[in-house]
């Protein structure tokens, strides 16, 4: 007489919390051990702020447009775009770590755990988002000494916007990581995505100025999810909500995350079609 196999234990809420805590802790330790990642995350926006924006500060002032209630200097205008730039690069770097983990076999170990694949990917996404928020606040601290000082309450009201934008851009990076077979291909994919998203947005110039130069480029910028991420942060930094940008950012985050979950499913996703290493259970 054979003994029936024991029923699998149900995962409790505490087990999910411990798993999420472990993923966040691992991502945090990786970030602390990669100091050059923190420095590089700040160098890019600070170069734009201290050099590029300083050179055009008196020339490219921005007229009164929402959410501003007065004339603002150019470096004040581009600050939300630079905050979103930090999160954009962090999302791409997180996807780089996933490609590395897949090549080294660490991804296989993670996905072999009894937790749902969607929860594991979402946990990694949350960890990357928290890291990006810390980087943004480090940038805001330095910018404060450059006389870029939004309303004090804005430092709190911008937190939900940063979390949502971080989730959207991190999910985009996660989706892209499923398309990259080898680590060497990452740089090309990253440049193909990051620079068009950043420059074809409202990060560096208001859309009404874009429309004056090119009607077609204006509509491209309007369709760019990064534009709505920037505007969501811009309004939140001044205690306001841009409802259109909120809807677009949340919708894109959901679409990108759903695509990443599908792509990392070894039975249905893109990794299964390609037979990528680390795709199987």
DRENDO-1510 file (C-alpha; in Angstrom, 1 decimal, always signed):
<recs>
REC; n; res; u; v; w
REC; 1; UNK; +0.0; +0.0; +0.0 .
REC; 2; UNK; +1.5; +3.3; -1.1 .
REC; 3; UNK; +1.4; +6.3; +1.2 .
REC; 4; UNK; -0.2; +9.3; -0.5 .
REC; 5; UNK; +2.0; +12.3; -1.0 .
REC; 6; UNK; +1.5; +15.0; +1.6 .
REC; 7; UNK; -0.5; +18.0; +0.3 .
REC; 8; UNK; +1.7; +21.1; -0.3 .
REC; 9; UNK; +1.7; +23.6; +2.5 .
REC; 10; UNK; -0.2; +26.8; +1.8 .
REC; 11; UNK; +1.9; +29.9; +1.8 .
REC; 12; UNK; +0.9; +32.3; +4.5 .
REC; 13; UNK; +1.0; +36.1; +4.4 .
REC; 14; UNK; +4.0; +36.0; +6.7 .
REC; 15; UNK; +5.9; +33.8; +4.2 .
REC; 16; UNK; +5.1; +36.3; +1.4 .
REC; 17; UNK; +6.3; +39.1; +3.5 .
REC; 18; UNK; +9.6; +37.3; +4.4 .
REC; 19; UNK; +10.1; +36.6; +0.7 .
REC; 20; UNK; +9.5; +40.2; -0.3 .
REC; 21; UNK; +11.8; +41.3; +2.5 .
REC; 22; UNK; +14.6; +39.0; +1.2 .
REC; 23; UNK; +14.3; +40.3; -2.4 .
REC; 24; UNK; +14.4; +43.9; -1.2 .
REC; 25; UNK; +17.3; +43.3; +1.1 .
REC; 26; UNK; +19.3; +41.5; -1.7 .
REC; 27; UNK; +18.7; +44.4; -4.1 .
REC; 28; UNK; +19.6; +46.9; -1.4 .
REC; 29; UNK; +22.9; +45.1; -0.6 .
REC; 30; UNK; +23.7; +44.9; -4.3 .
REC; 31; UNK; +23.2; +48.6; -4.6 .
REC; 32; UNK; +25.4; +49.3; -1.5 .
REC; 33; UNK; +28.2; +47.2; -2.9 .
REC; 34; UNK; +28.0; +48.9; -6.3 .
REC; 35; UNK; +28.9; +52.5; -5.3 .
REC; 36; UNK; +29.7; +53.4; -8.8 .
REC; 37; UNK; +26.1; +52.7; -9.7 .
REC; 38; UNK; +25.0; +55.4; -7.1 .
REC; 39; UNK; +27.5; +57.9; -8.4 .
REC; 40; UNK; +26.7; +57.3; -12.0 .
REC; 41; UNK; +23.0; +57.7; -11.2 .
REC; 42; UNK; +23.7; +61.2; -9.9 .
REC; 43; UNK; +26.4; +62.3; -12.3 .
REC; 44; UNK; +24.1; +62.3; -15.4 .
REC; 45; UNK; +21.3; +64.6; -13.9 .
REC; 46; UNK; +23.8; +66.8; -12.1 .
REC; 47; UNK; +25.8; +67.4; -15.4 .
REC; 48; UNK; +22.5; +68.5; -17.0 .
REC; 49; UNK; +21.6; +70.7; -14.0 .
REC; 50; UNK; +25.0; +72.3; -13.3 .
REC; 51; UNK; +26.3; +72.7; -16.8 .
REC; 52; UNK; +23.6; +72.5; -19.4 .
REC; 53; UNK; +20.8; +74.2; -17.4 .
REC; 54; UNK; +23.2; +76.8; -16.0 .
REC; 55; UNK; +24.3; +77.8; -19.4 .
REC; 56; UNK; +20.7; +78.4; -20.5 .
REC; 57; UNK; +19.3; +79.6; -17.2 .
REC; 58; UNK; +18.7; +83.2; -18.3 .
REC; 59; UNK; +18.0; +82.4; -21.9 .
REC; 60; UNK; +15.4; +79.6; -21.7 .
REC; 61; UNK; +13.2; +80.7; -18.9 .
REC; 62; UNK; +9.7; +79.1; -18.9 .
REC; 63; UNK; +6.6; +81.2; -18.9 .
REC; 64; UNK; +3.8; +80.6; -16.4 .
REC; 65; UNK; +2.3; +77.2; -17.1 .
REC; 66; UNK; +0.7; +74.7; -14.7 .
REC; 67; UNK; +1.7; +73.7; -12.1 .
REC; 68; UNK; +3.8; +76.8; -11.7 .
REC; 69; UNK; +2.1; +80.0; -10.6 .
REC; 70; UNK; +4.9; +82.3; -11.6 .
REC; 71; UNK; +7.8; +82.5; -14.1 .
REC; 72; UNK; +10.4; +79.9; -13.4 .
REC; 73; UNK; +14.0; +79.5; -14.5 .
REC; 74; UNK; +15.0; +76.7; -16.8 .
REC; 75; UNK; +16.9; +74.7; -14.2 .
REC; 76; UNK; +13.8; +74.7; -12.0 .
REC; 77; UNK; +11.7; +73.5; -15.0 .
REC; 78; UNK; +14.0; +70.5; -15.9 .
REC; 79; UNK; +14.4; +69.2; -12.3 .
REC; 80; UNK; +11.3; +66.9; -12.5 .
REC; 81; UNK; +12.6; +65.6; -15.8 .
REC; 82; UNK; +16.0; +64.8; -14.3 .
REC; 83; UNK; +14.3; +63.1; -11.4 .
REC; 84; UNK; +12.5; +60.9; -13.9 .
REC; 85; UNK; +15.8; +60.4; -15.8 .
REC; 86; UNK; +17.3; +58.8; -12.6 .
REC; 87; UNK; +14.4; +56.4; -12.4 .
REC; 88; UNK; +14.6; +55.6; -16.1 .
REC; 89; UNK; +18.3; +54.7; -15.9 .
REC; 90; UNK; +17.7; +52.7; -12.7 .
REC; 91; UNK; +14.9; +50.7; -14.4 .
REC; 92; UNK; +17.3; +49.9; -17.2 .
REC; 93; UNK; +20.1; +49.0; -14.8 .
REC; 94; UNK; +17.7; +46.7; -12.9 .
REC; 95; UNK; +17.0; +44.9; -16.1 .
REC; 96; UNK; +20.7; +44.6; -16.7 .
REC; 97; UNK; +21.0; +42.8; -13.3 .
REC; 98; UNK; +18.2; +40.4; -14.4 .
REC; 99; UNK; +20.1; +39.6; -17.6 .
REC; 100; UNK; +23.2; +38.9; -15.5 .
REC; 101; UNK; +21.3; +36.7; -13.1 .
REC; 102; UNK; +19.8; +34.8; -15.9 .
REC; 103; UNK; +23.2; +34.1; -17.4 .
REC; 104; UNK; +24.7; +33.1; -14.0 .
REC; 105; UNK; +21.8; +30.9; -13.1 .
REC; 106; UNK; +20.6; +33.0; -10.2 .
REC; 107; UNK; +17.3; +33.7; -11.9 .
REC; 108; UNK; +16.6; +29.9; -12.1 .
REC; 109; UNK; +17.1; +29.6; -8.3 .
REC; 110; UNK; +14.7; +32.5; -7.7 .
REC; 111; UNK; +12.0; +31.3; -10.1 .
REC; 112; UNK; +12.2; +27.7; -8.6 .
REC; 113; UNK; +10.8; +28.9; -5.3 .
REC; 114; UNK; +7.2; +27.9; -4.4 .
REC; 115; UNK; +6.0; +31.5; -4.6 .
REC; 116; UNK; +4.0; +32.7; -7.7 .
REC; 117; UNK; +6.2; +33.9; -10.5 .
REC; 118; UNK; +4.2; +37.2; -10.7 .
REC; 119; UNK; +4.9; +37.9; -7.0 .
REC; 120; UNK; +8.6; +37.3; -7.4 .
REC; 121; UNK; +8.9; +39.6; -10.4 .
REC; 122; UNK; +6.7; +42.2; -8.6 .
REC; 123; UNK; +8.9; +41.9; -5.5 .
REC; 124; UNK; +12.0; +42.6; -7.6 .
REC; 125; UNK; +10.3; +45.5; -9.2 .
REC; 126; UNK; +9.4; +47.0; -5.8 .
REC; 127; UNK; +13.0; +46.6; -4.7 .
REC; 128; UNK; +14.3; +48.4; -7.7 .
REC; 129; UNK; +11.7; +51.2; -7.3 .
REC; 130; UNK; +12.7; +51.8; -3.7 .
REC; 131; UNK; +16.4; +52.1; -4.7 .
REC; 132; UNK; +15.4; +54.6; -7.4 .
REC; 133; UNK; +13.5; +56.8; -4.9 .
REC; 134; UNK; +16.5; +56.9; -2.7 .
REC; 135; UNK; +18.6; +58.1; -5.6 .
REC; 136; UNK; +16.1; +60.8; -6.5 .
REC; 137; UNK; +16.1; +62.2; -3.0 .
REC; 138; UNK; +19.9; +62.3; -3.0 .
REC; 139; UNK; +19.6; +64.3; -6.2 .
REC; 140; UNK; +17.0; +66.6; -4.6 .
REC; 141; UNK; +19.3; +67.2; -1.6 .
REC; 142; UNK; +22.1; +68.3; -3.9 .
REC; 143; UNK; +19.7; +70.4; -6.0 .
REC; 144; UNK; +18.5; +72.2; -2.8 .
REC; 145; UNK; +22.0; +73.7; -2.4 .
REC; 146; UNK; +21.7; +74.9; -6.1 .
REC; 147; UNK; +18.7; +76.9; -5.0 .
REC; 148; UNK; +16.1; +74.5; -6.5 .
REC; 149; UNK; +13.7; +74.4; -3.6 .
REC; 150; UNK; +10.1; +73.2; -4.3 .
REC; 151; UNK; +7.5; +73.7; -1.6 .
REC; 152; UNK; +8.4; +71.8; +1.5 .
REC; 153; UNK; +5.2; +69.7; +1.3 .
REC; 154; UNK; +6.2; +68.8; -2.2 .
REC; 155; UNK; +8.9; +66.5; -0.9 .
REC; 156; UNK; +6.2; +64.3; +0.6 .
REC; 157; UNK; +3.5; +64.7; -2.0 .
REC; 158; UNK; +5.9; +63.6; -4.7 .
REC; 159; UNK; +6.5; +60.2; -3.1 .
REC; 160; UNK; +3.4; +58.4; -4.6 .
REC; 161; UNK; +4.3; +59.8; -8.0 .
REC; 162; UNK; +7.9; +58.5; -7.7 .
REC; 163; UNK; +6.7; +55.1; -6.7 .
REC; 164; UNK; +4.3; +54.8; -9.6 .
REC; 165; UNK; +6.9; +56.1; -12.1 .
REC; 166; UNK; +9.5; +53.8; -10.7 .
REC; 167; UNK; +7.2; +50.8; -11.1 .
REC; 168; UNK; +6.3; +51.8; -14.7 .
REC; 169; UNK; +9.9; +52.3; -15.8 .
REC; 170; UNK; +11.1; +49.3; -13.8 .
REC; 171; UNK; +8.4; +47.1; -15.5 .
REC; 172; UNK; +9.5; +48.4; -18.9 .
REC; 173; UNK; +13.1; +47.5; -18.1 .
REC; 174; UNK; +12.0; +44.0; -16.9 .
REC; 175; UNK; +10.0; +43.5; -20.1 .
REC; 176; UNK; +13.1; +44.5; -22.2 .
REC; 177; UNK; +15.3; +42.1; -20.2 .
REC; 178; UNK; +13.2; +39.2; -21.4 .
REC; 179; UNK; +14.2; +40.2; -25.0 .
REC; 180; UNK; +17.9; +40.3; -24.4 .
REC; 181; UNK; +19.7; +37.0; -24.9 .
REC; 182; UNK; +23.2; +38.1; -23.8 .
REC; 183; UNK; +24.7; +40.7; -21.6 .
REC; 184; UNK; +26.7; +42.2; -24.4 .
REC; 185; UNK; +23.5; +43.2; -26.2 .
REC; 186; UNK; +22.1; +45.3; -23.3 .
REC; 187; UNK; +23.9; +48.5; -24.1 .
REC; 188; UNK; +22.5; +48.8; -27.6 .
REC; 189; UNK; +18.9; +48.0; -26.4 .
REC; 190; UNK; +19.3; +50.5; -23.6 .
REC; 191; UNK; +20.4; +53.3; -25.8 .
REC; 192; UNK; +17.7; +52.5; -28.3 .
REC; 193; UNK; +15.1; +52.9; -25.6 .
REC; 194; UNK; +16.5; +55.5; -23.1 .
REC; 195; UNK; +17.5; +58.4; -25.3 .
REC; 196; UNK; +14.4; +58.5; -27.6 .
REC; 197; UNK; +12.2; +58.3; -24.5 .
REC; 198; UNK; +14.1; +61.1; -22.7 .
REC; 199; UNK; +14.6; +63.6; -25.5 .
REC; 200; UNK; +11.1; +63.1; -27.1 .
REC; 201; UNK; +9.4; +64.2; -23.9 .
REC; 202; UNK; +8.7; +67.2; -21.8 .
REC; 203; UNK; +11.7; +66.6; -19.6 .
REC; 204; UNK; +13.9; +69.4; -21.2 .
REC; 205; UNK; +11.3; +71.7; -22.8 .
REC; 206; UNK; +7.6; +72.4; -22.6 .
REC; 207; UNK; +5.5; +70.7; -25.2 .
REC; 208; UNK; +4.1; +74.0; -26.5 .
REC; 209; UNK; +7.6; +74.9; -27.5 .
REC; 210; UNK; +7.9; +71.6; -29.3 .
REC; 211; UNK; +4.7; +72.2; -31.1 .
REC; 212; UNK; +6.0; +75.5; -32.4 .
REC; 213; UNK; +8.9; +73.7; -34.0 .
REC; 214; UNK; +7.3; +70.5; -35.2 .
REC; 215; UNK; +3.7; +69.4; -35.0 .
REC; 216; UNK; +4.6; +65.7; -35.6 .
REC; 217; UNK; +7.2; +65.7; -32.8 .
REC; 218; UNK; +4.6; +67.2; -30.5 .
REC; 219; UNK; +2.3; +64.2; -31.0 .
REC; 220; UNK; +5.2; +61.8; -30.5 .
REC; 221; UNK; +6.0; +63.5; -27.2 .
REC; 222; UNK; +2.3; +63.3; -26.2 .
REC; 223; UNK; +2.3; +59.6; -26.9 .
REC; 224; UNK; +5.5; +59.0; -25.0 .
REC; 225; UNK; +4.8; +57.4; -21.6 .
REC; 226; UNK; +7.9; +59.1; -20.2 .
REC; 227; UNK; +6.3; +62.5; -20.9 .
REC; 228; UNK; +3.4; +61.6; -18.6 .
REC; 229; UNK; +5.9; +60.2; -16.0 .
REC; 230; UNK; +7.7; +63.6; -16.0 .
REC; 231; UNK; +4.4; +65.6; -15.8 .
REC; 232; UNK; +3.1; +63.4; -13.0 .
REC; 233; UNK; +6.3; +64.1; -10.9 .
REC; 234; UNK; +6.2; +67.8; -11.9 .
REC; 235; UNK; +2.7; +68.3; -10.6 .
REC; 236; UNK; +3.1; +66.2; -7.5 .
REC; 237; UNK; +6.2; +68.2; -6.6 .
REC; 238; UNK; +3.9; +71.2; -6.3 .
REC; 239; UNK; +1.1; +69.4; -4.5 .
REC; 240; UNK; -1.1; +68.9; -7.5 .
REC; 241; UNK; -2.3; +66.0; -9.6 .
REC; 242; UNK; -2.2; +65.7; -13.4 .
REC; 243; UNK; -5.0; +63.2; -13.8 .
REC; 244; UNK; -4.2; +62.4; -17.5 .
REC; 245; UNK; -0.6; +61.6; -16.7 .
REC; 246; UNK; -1.7; +59.6; -13.6 .
REC; 247; UNK; -4.0; +57.4; -15.8 .
REC; 248; UNK; -1.4; +57.0; -18.6 .
REC; 249; UNK; +1.4; +56.1; -16.1 .
REC; 250; UNK; -0.7; +53.7; -14.2 .
REC; 251; UNK; -2.0; +52.0; -17.3 .
REC; 252; UNK; +1.5; +51.7; -18.8 .
REC; 253; UNK; +2.8; +50.2; -15.6 .
REC; 254; UNK; +0.1; +47.6; -15.7 .
REC; 255; UNK; +0.7; +46.8; -19.3 .
REC; 256; UNK; +4.5; +46.6; -19.0 .
REC; 257; UNK; +4.2; +44.4; -15.8 .
REC; 258; UNK; +1.7; +42.1; -17.4 .
REC; 259; UNK; +4.0; +41.8; -20.5 .
REC; 260; UNK; +7.0; +41.0; -18.2 .
REC; 261; UNK; +5.1; +38.3; -16.3 .
REC; 262; UNK; +4.0; +36.7; -19.6 .
REC; 263; UNK; +7.5; +36.9; -21.0 .
REC; 264; UNK; +9.1; +35.3; -18.0 .
REC; 265; UNK; +6.5; +32.4; -18.0 .
REC; 266; UNK; +8.6; +29.4; -19.2 .
REC; 267; UNK; +5.5; +27.7; -20.8 .
REC; 268; UNK; +4.1; +30.7; -22.7 .
REC; 269; UNK; +6.5; +33.7; -22.7 .
REC; 270; UNK; +9.1; +34.9; -25.0 .
REC; 271; UNK; +11.8; +33.1; -23.1 .
REC; 272; UNK; +10.1; +29.8; -23.9 .
REC; 273; UNK; +10.0; +30.7; -27.6 .
REC; 274; UNK; +13.7; +31.5; -27.6 .
REC; 275; UNK; +14.8; +28.7; -25.3 .
REC; 276; UNK; +16.8; +31.2; -23.2 .
REC; 277; UNK; +18.9; +29.9; -20.3 .
REC; 278; UNK; +17.2; +30.1; -16.9 .
REC; 279; UNK; +13.8; +30.1; -18.5 .
REC; 280; UNK; +12.7; +26.8; -17.2 .
REC; 281; UNK; +11.5; +25.7; -13.8 .
</recs>
